[in-house]
Amino acid sequence: MNSSKLKTNIHGLKGGVAVPGDKSISHRSIMFGAIAEGQTRVTNFLLGEDCLSTIACFRKLGVSIEQEGDHVTVSGTGMEGLKEPKDILDVGNSGTTIRLLMGILAGRPFHSVLIGDESIGNRPMTRVTRPLRLFGAQINGRKNAEYTPLAVKGEQLSSITYELPVASAQVKSSLLFAGLQAKGETQIIEPIKTRDHTERMIRQFGGEIEIDGHSIRIQGGQTLKGTEVHVPGDISSAAFFLVAGAIVPESEIHLKNVGLNPTRTGIIDVMQRMGADISIDPYENESEEPAGDITIRSSSLKGTVIEGDLIPRLIDEIPVIALLATQAEGETIIKDAEELKVKETNRIDTVVNELYKLGADIAATEDGMIIRGKSSLTGGKVSSHGDHRIGMMLAVAAAISSGDVHLTHKEAISVSYPSFFEHFESLQK
Ligand code: SPQ
């Protein structure tokens, strides 16, 4: 197997990085652009493989999408204008694409088949296929539509009231897309608040949505209008440099235009609680999605407990927070995070196993992990297991390792951050 030797023993990361556009917002900009009437212009679109899969799927649904660098123009067809795809819709590695797309297809009067890569084939889909069937959609697939390949035959949908059994922005968003097409008012109740990009975008595209605590109501039959979407930098990508800046000695990193939506900033709260030296300079603009600049400097850190309502606000950052915790004095406990088991990999197992190989004192629990610091990472042979976030976390771990670190499946990083190594190296000069 091909493995890459990563840079180790790094000191003094210095400089600035503008991380690429937010993945969640980029996906949604294409989806809303497609189902809206008129043109949508997107700037700072993420050119990661996942978002390119979303573009490819909507082209197959008859939507004209032009892309020039990170500028994308979507010629919206309106919900009614989507066409039956003549080919299979391949979502690649993207859970967001398949789950949200199913909510749109559930109400379209045609037949479509969805597949993805090996990782997608192991990720649970009943969380969306069950409620979409309650709306009236016909969905078939392996193990009673738990796994891909999935076949969707859209129907005229009837609204539902649905309490989400798991805190998931993907499930919520999928049901909001179905609710937009259903007769009457749909109500969705979240157990814990999750990222709210879909709700914000419905308003941005001229739609109406009522949010009252954990309850969301949407009327079916609304027409959305194309608009301009400026995608802020992805805080989930910035997270790797936030942690690198905190743990690589003598570092100072400036991160520009990072999305600061409060449903995503759990990592900042946790890092501040652990003693990180972070300063935030929020932009004063009217945009739907808040953003700003962040500066991080290395500092000493202490362990903490991460649990409950905080988990959905930092779910994708847990792999790199686990690395951060290896460099904090004392114990860090991460709990209530069972959802990590159904990501691109089982992220409890992959984080624990790979960091353990590098010398960390880390153990898995039923719903998270326990990390004891501060430990010296000594190096070893590790793998991303095809998971972009594990790959980038290991590259940052290598930076503080004393011995050689060899990484296999480094290519997975292109899913969300194709220029990651270029940006990381620019801070090492
Ligand atoms: O799209 P995908 O593959 O599910 O990507 C991940 C990631 O790490 O990039 C999760 F593995 O992000 C999800 C996130 O975990 C993106 C997302 C969204 O855009 O709505 C929501 C979260 O997933 P979930 O299952 O909690 O709704």
Boltz pocket constraint, residues with backbone or C-beta under 6 A from the ligand:
constraints:
  - pocket:
      binder: B
      contacts: [[A, 23], [A, 24], [A, 25], [A, 50], [A, 93], [A, 94], [A, 95], [A, 96], [A, 97], [A, 167], [A, 168], [A, 169], [A, 170], [A, 171], [A, 173], [A, 195], [A, 315], [A, 316], [A, 339], [A, 342], [A, 343], [A, 344], [A, 389], [A, 416]]
      max_distance: 6.0
